[in-house]
Amino acid sequence: MKKEYDFSKMKEIKNPYVNKKKAIGINLSPEVIDYFKEIAAKTNIPYQKLIDLYLLDCVRRRVRPSLKWVASSPA
């Protein structure tokens, strides 16, 4: 290893990963996290990456959530 390096002739290269991902905070139920962690353990893919891949797949297929709200009975 050299004592000093000359970086004066290096060309600037822009970071190709800028604006590729956006950090957010999101609250997920323990059931969701446990489910993706279980898959992560079997696939050696981090659970956060699996969640991102699943959501990206939904976006590309234009999947819309199907929500059925059940009103709670009055106490």
C-alpha positions in Angstrom: 0.0 0.0 0.0 1.3 3.4 -0.9 1.9 6.1 1.7 0.1 8.7 -0.5 -2.2 8.5 -3.5 -2.6 11.1 -6.2 -6.3 11.7 -6.8 -5.8 14.8 -8.9 -6.3 13.0 -12.2 -9.5 11.1 -11.2 -12.7 11.9 -13.1 -15.8 12.7 -11.1 -18.5 10.1 -11.3 -22.0 10.8 -10.1 -23.6 8.5 -7.6 -25.9 6.2 -9.6 -28.0 5.4 -6.6 -29.1 9.0 -5.8 -32.9 9.2 -5.9 -33.2 5.4 -6.3 -34.6 4.8 -2.8 -36.3 7.0 -0.3 -36.0 6.4 3.5 -39.4 6.6 5.3 -40.7 5.5 8.6 -43.7 3.1 8.6 -45.5 1.3 11.3 -46.2 -2.4 10.5 -48.0 -4.9 12.6 -45.9 -7.6 14.3 -47.7 -10.2 12.2 -46.5 -8.6 9.0 -42.9 -8.3 10.2 -42.9 -11.9 11.5 -44.2 -13.1 8.2 -41.5 -11.4 6.1 -38.8 -12.3 8.6 -39.8 -16.0 8.2 -39.5 -15.7 4.4 -36.2 -13.8 4.8 -34.7 -16.6 6.9 -35.5 -19.1 4.1 -34.3 -17.0 1.2 -31.4 -15.1 2.7 -32.9 -11.8 1.6 -33.4 -9.1 4.2 -37.0 -8.8 5.3 -37.1 -5.1 4.5 -35.9 -5.8 1.0 -38.7 -8.5 0.7 -41.3 -6.0 1.8 -40.0 -3.5 -0.8 -40.0 -6.1 -3.6 -43.5 -7.2 -2.7 -44.8 -3.6 -2.7 -42.9 -2.9 -6.0 -44.6 -5.9 -7.6 -48.0 -4.6 -6.5 -47.2 -1.2 -8.0 -46.1 -2.7 -11.3 -49.2 -4.9 -11.5 -51.4 -2.0 -10.4 -52.8 -4.0 -7.6 -55.3 -2.1 -5.4 -55.9 -3.0 -1.8 -59.2 -4.6 -1.1 -60.4 -3.2 2.2 -63.5 -4.3 4.0 -64.2 -2.3 7.1 -66.4 -3.9 9.7 -68.2 -1.5 12.0 -67.8 -2.3 15.6 -71.1 -2.8 17.6 -71.9 -0.1 20.1 -71.0 -0.8 23.7 
